[in-house]
């Protein structure tokens, strides 16, 4: 793969004058790797939106990225839409690097930074853009879509057997249409026993004064949230410029979306639009990948706390207690998934064995040394720059 090296994570920029106000248009921003058919399906659904994108921005880490570029360009031409395509090879195979590259390339006010295996429902973009346009004060920093299956399954879904598809909304399905008391009991078990919700899979590190403080009332049709998962992410471009994705991560960059969306909350409200559907079509992880992903998700959270907290003793203690809860939560999840070799438990234990080494890295060297730390865990090699990500 070619592409000039570019600087690491760009420094935050000041709030641009006039950032608040009506959002003028939205751009589809996708980071991809070796999933040409999936990418084409993602773009096809975006083009079919009742409010089509003002631009499509794609950063591709595939070796044959030119072939995918030509295919996407032909799709846009066939649609008859006046939609510019900005398509570049990744400067490094890393989801966070690719996401930042997309932001730098884009021009639209609102970026739909969804995964290449996420398919927008026809009315989702129009609905979400209505919320941004009504928010003339710029109080809302980011809005999440909601994972819902399309009535007509994407073509790509045919390539994934039903039993092999990852069940991404089973927790919500458990709670729906049950007595309120039962709902509360299930929600408590999911939250505190299995650590399912996003706010349980992350350790916060900001002081209260670092967070955004303003009018927190949301319009009808939206609910507040503290984190947004990457496949459903939309946000203001000026916020993405001020809070770039952390480029110290390699591989699938586990938990990068939780860290970034947490930092987006320094600049405004985060919300979810429950009626704005997106279909996340993804295959369940293989056993060895599941073990590694579990380990990296835990270690990356430790890295975020180690790098960003200015209250290290306090927040590292919180992280340690959180790790023990995560370790305990992986066993029932493995059993519920009939994974008798316990890959997630073994992944959590793998992370625990590596945590002392992570904590010994001086904070001043953490950004430079953590890529190799991850690489050694994944491959035993010493370079983190040849690994891919992207949208796992």
C-alpha positions in Angstrom: 0.0 0.0 0.0 1.3 3.4 -0.9 0.7 6.8 0.7 3.0 9.4 2.2 3.6 9.3 5.9 1.7 12.1 7.7 2.1 13.6 11.2 0.8 11.7 14.1 -2.4 12.8 15.9 -3.0 16.4 15.0 -3.0 18.9 17.9 -6.4 20.2 19.0 -7.5 23.3 17.3 -9.5 26.2 18.9 -13.2 26.4 18.4 -13.8 27.9 15.0 -15.7 31.1 14.8 -19.2 30.4 13.7 -19.1 26.7 14.6 -22.6 27.0 16.0 -25.5 27.4 13.6 -27.4 25.4 11.1 -25.5 22.4 9.7 -25.3 22.7 5.9 -24.7 19.1 4.8 -23.4 15.7 5.7 -20.6 13.6 4.5 -20.2 9.8 4.5 -16.8 9.1 6.0 -15.7 5.4 5.9 -12.5 3.7 6.9 -12.1 0.3 5.2 -9.8 -2.7 4.6 -10.3 -5.6 2.3 -14.1 -5.5 2.3 -14.9 -4.2 -1.2 -18.4 -5.7 -1.4 -19.3 -4.6 2.1 -18.1 -1.1 1.3 -20.1 -1.0 -1.9 -23.2 -2.0 0.0 -22.6 0.7 2.6 -22.2 3.4 0.0 -25.3 2.1 -1.9 -27.5 2.5 1.1 -26.1 6.0 1.8 -26.9 7.1 -1.8 -30.4 5.8 -1.4 -31.0 8.1 1.6 -34.0 10.4 1.4 -31.3 13.1 2.0 -28.2 12.0 0.1 -24.7 12.9 1.3 -23.0 16.1 0.1 -19.8 14.1 -0.3 -18.3 10.6 0.2 -14.9 10.3 1.9 -13.2 6.9 2.0 -9.8 6.0 3.3 -8.8 2.5 2.2 -6.0 0.3 3.7 -6.5 -2.4 1.1 -3.7 -3.2 -1.4 -6.2 -3.1 -4.3 -7.8 0.2 -3.1 -7.8 1.6 -6.7 -10.2 -1.1 -7.8 -12.6 -0.3 -5.0 -12.3 3.4 -5.7 -13.3 2.9 -9.4 -16.2 0.7 -8.3 -17.5 3.3 -5.9 -17.0 6.1 -8.5 -19.1 4.1 -11.0 -21.9 3.6 -8.4 -22.1 7.4 -7.7 -22.1 8.2 -11.4 -24.9 5.6 -12.0 -27.0 7.2 -9.2 -27.2 10.5 -11.0 -26.3 12.4 -7.8 -23.9 15.3 -7.7 -21.9 13.8 -4.9 -18.1 14.3 -4.9 -15.9 11.3 -4.0 -12.7 11.7 -2.1 -10.9 8.4 -2.0 -7.4 7.9 -0.7 -5.1 5.1 0.4 -4.5 4.9 4.2 -1.4 6.6 5.3 -1.2 3.8 7.9 -3.3 0.7 8.5 -5.0 1.7 11.7 -8.6 2.6 12.2 -7.9 5.7 14.3 -5.3 6.9 11.7 -7.8 6.3 8.9 -10.6 8.1 10.8 -8.4 11.2 11.4 -7.5 11.1 7.7 -11.2 11.1 6.7 -11.8 14.1 9.0 -8.9 16.0 7.4 -10.2 15.2 3.9 -13.9 16.1 4.5 -15.6 19.4 4.0 -19.1 18.7 5.3 -20.3 20.2 8.6 -21.6 16.8 9.8 -19.7 13.6 9.4 -21.4 10.2 9.4 -18.3 8.2 10.5 -20.0 4.8 10.3 -18.2 1.5 9.7 -18.1 -0.2 6.3 -20.4 -2.9 7.5 -23.1 -0.4 8.6 -26.1 0.2 6.4 -28.1 3.4 6.8 -31.9 3.2 6.8 -33.4 5.4 4.1 -34.7 8.1 6.4 -31.9 8.1 9.0 -29.7 10.8 7.5 -32.6 13.2 7.0 -33.8 12.6 10.6 -30.4 13.2 12.1 -29.6 16.2 10.0 -32.9 17.7 11.1 -31.7 17.5 14.7 -28.3 19.2 13.9 -30.0 21.9 11.8 -32.4 22.7 14.6 -29.5 22.9 17.1 -28.4 26.4 16.0 -26.6 27.0 19.2 -24.3 24.0 18.5 -25.0 22.3 21.8 -25.1 18.8 20.4 -21.6 17.5 19.6 -22.5 14.0 18.3 -25.6 11.9 17.6 -25.8 8.1 17.5 -27.9 6.0 15.2 -29.7 3.0 16.6 -28.8 -0.6 15.4 -31.9 -2.0 13.7 -32.2 -4.5 11.0 -33.3 -3.3 7.6 -36.6 -4.7 6.3 -34.7 -5.8 3.1 -31.4 -7.4 4.2 -28.2 -6.0 2.6 -26.7 -8.1 -0.2 -23.6 -8.6 1.9 -25.6 -10.3 4.7 -26.1 -13.2 2.4 -22.4 -13.9 2.7 -22.7 -14.3 6.5 -24.6 -17.4 7.8 -27.2 -16.4 10.4 -25.5 -18.4 13.1 -22.2 -16.6 12.3 -23.6 -13.1 12.6 -22.7 -11.2 15.7 -25.7 -10.5 17.8 -25.3 -6.8 18.6 -28.6 -6.0 20.1 -29.5 -9.0 22.2 -29.4 -6.9 25.5 -32.0 -4.6 24.1 -34.2 -7.4 22.9 -34.1 -9.0 26.4 -35.6 -5.9 27.9 -38.2 -5.0 25.3 -41.9 -5.8 26.0 -41.4 -7.0 29.6 -42.9 -5.9 32.9 -41.1 -2.8 34.3 -39.8 -4.7 37.3 -38.4 -7.4 35.1 -36.9 -4.8 32.8 -35.1 -3.2 35.8 -33.8 -6.6 37.0 -32.5 -7.5 33.6 -30.9 -4.1 33.1 -29.2 -4.3 36.5 -27.8 -7.7 35.6 -26.6 -6.6 32.2 -25.0 -3.4 33.6 -23.4 -4.6 36.8 -23.0 -8.3 36.2 -22.1 -8.6 32.5 -20.8 -5.1 32.0 -22.7 -4.9 28.7 -23.5 -1.2 28.3 -20.8 1.0 26.8 -20.6 3.2 30.0 -19.5 0.0 31.9 -16.7 -0.9 29.4 -14.8 2.3 30.0 -13.0 4.2 32.8 -13.5 7.9 32.7 -10.5 10.2 33.4 -11.5 13.8 33.1 -11.9 16.2 36.0 -15.5 17.6 36.2 -14.3 21.0 35.0 -13.0 19.5 31.8 -16.5 18.4 30.8 -19.0 20.5 28.9 -21.5 22.4 31.1 -24.5 23.9 29.4 -28.2 23.5 28.8 -28.7 19.7 28.7 -32.3 19.6 27.5 -32.6 17.5 24.3 -35.4 17.9 21.7 -38.1 15.3 21.5 -36.9 12.2 19.6 -33.4 12.0 21.2 -32.0 10.5 24.4 -28.8 11.5 26.3 -25.8 9.1 26.2 -22.2 9.3 27.4 -20.6 7.1 24.7 -21.3 6.3 21.0 -20.1 3.1 19.3 -18.2 3.7 16.1 -20.5 2.0 13.6 -23.3 4.4 14.5 -21.3 7.6 14.9 -22.3 11.0 13.5 -20.7 14.2 14.7 -19.8 17.8 14.0 -16.5 18.1 12.0 -15.2 20.9 14.1 -15.5 18.6 17.2 -13.7 15.8 15.4 -10.9 18.3 14.6 -10.6 19.4 18.3 -10.7 15.8 19.6 -8.9 13.5 17.1 -9.0 9.7 17.4 -6.0 8.4 19.4 -3.4 7.2 17.0 -1.4 5.3 19.6 -3.6 2.3 18.8 -3.0 -0.4 16.2 -4.9 -3.4 15.0 -8.7 -3.1 15.5 -8.2 -0.2 17.9 -10.5 -1.7 20.4 -12.5 0.9 22.5 -11.2 3.8 20.3 -14.8 4.9 19.8 -15.5 5.0 23.5 -12.5 7.1 24.2 -13.1 9.5 21.3 -16.8 9.9 22.0 -16.0 10.5 25.7 -13.8 13.3 24.7 -16.4 14.7 22.3 -18.4 15.3 25.5 -16.0 18.0 26.4 -17.6 20.2 23.7 -21.3 19.5 23.8 -24.1 16.9 24.3 -24.0 13.4 23.1 -27.3 11.9 22.1 -28.9 8.8 20.5 -31.8 9.1 18.0 -33.8 5.8 18.7 -35.8 6.1 15.5 -32.7 6.7 13.2 -31.9 3.2 12.1 -28.6 1.6 11.0 -28.1 -2.1 10.3 -24.7 -3.3 11.6 -23.9 -6.4 9.5 -20.9 -8.1 11.0 -19.6 -11.6 11.5 -19.0 -12.9 15.0 -15.4 -13.1 16.0 -13.4 -16.4 15.8 -12.3 -17.8 19.1 -8.6 -16.7 18.8 -9.7 -13.2 17.7 -12.2 -13.0 20.5 -9.5 -13.7 23.1 -7.2 -11.1 21.6 -9.9 -8.5 21.2 -10.9 -8.9 24.9 -7.3 -8.5 26.0 -6.8 -5.4 23.8 -10.1 -3.8 24.9 -9.0 -4.0 28.5 -5.4 -2.9 27.9 -6.5 0.0 25.7 -8.7 1.4 28.5 -5.7 1.2 30.8 -3.7 3.1 28.2 -6.4 5.8 27.9 -6.4 6.3 31.7 -2.6 6.2 31.9 -2.2 8.7 29.1 -5.0 11.2 29.9 -5.7 11.2 33.6 -4.0 13.9 35.7 -5.1 12.1 38.8 -3.1 8.9 38.3 -3.3 7.2 41.7 -7.1 7.7 42.0 -7.9 6.7 38.4 -5.5 3.8 38.2 -7.1 2.4 41.4 -10.5 2.8 39.7 -9.2 1.1 36.6 -7.9 -1.9 38.8 -11.3 -2.4 40.4 -12.9 -2.1 36.9 -10.6 -4.8 35.6 -11.6 -7.2 38.3 -15.3 -6.6 37.4 -14.6 -7.1 33.7 -12.7 -10.4 34.5 -15.7 -11.6 36.5 -18.1 -10.6 33.7 -16.4 -12.6 31.0 -17.2 -16.0 32.4 -21.0 -15.8 32.2 -20.7 -14.2 28.8 -18.6 -17.1 27.5 -21.0 -19.6 29.0 -24.0 -17.8 27.6 -22.4 -17.9 24.2 -21.5 -21.7 24.6 -17.9 -20.9 24.2 -16.6 -23.7 26.4 -12.9 -22.9 25.9 -13.7 -19.5 27.5 -11.8 -17.2 25.1 -13.0 -14.0 26.7 -11.9 -15.2 30.2 -8.6 -16.1 28.7 -8.4 -12.8 27.0 -9.0 -10.9 30.3 -6.4 -13.0 32.0 -4.0 -12.3 29.2 -4.6 -8.5 29.7 -4.0 -8.9 33.4 -0.6 -10.5 32.8 0.4 -7.6 30.6 -0.9 -4.7 32.7 2.2 -4.4 35.0 4.3 -3.9 31.9 1.9 -1.2 30.6 2.0 0.6 33.9 5.8 0.6 33.9 6.0 2.6 30.7 6.8 6.3 31.6 3.9 8.5 30.6 6.1 10.7 28.5 7.0 7.6 26.4 3.6 6.0 26.3 2.4 7.4 23.0 5.5 6.2 21.2 5.9 2.8 22.9 2.3 1.6 23.1 2.0 0.7 19.4 4.9 -1.9 19.8 3.4 -3.1 23.1 0.2 -4.0 21.2 2.1 -5.5 18.3 4.1 -7.8 20.6 0.8 -9.0 22.0 -0.7 -9.7 18.6 2.1 -11.0 16.6 5.4 -11.1 18.6 6.9 -8.6 16.2 8.2 -5.2 17.1 6.5 -2.9 14.6 3.0 -1.6 15.0 2.8 0.2 11.7 2.2 -2.7 9.4 -0.8 -4.1 11.1 -4.3 -3.5 10.1 -7.2 -2.5 11.8 -9.7 -1.6 10.5 -13.4 -2.1 11.1 -13.4 -5.2 13.1 
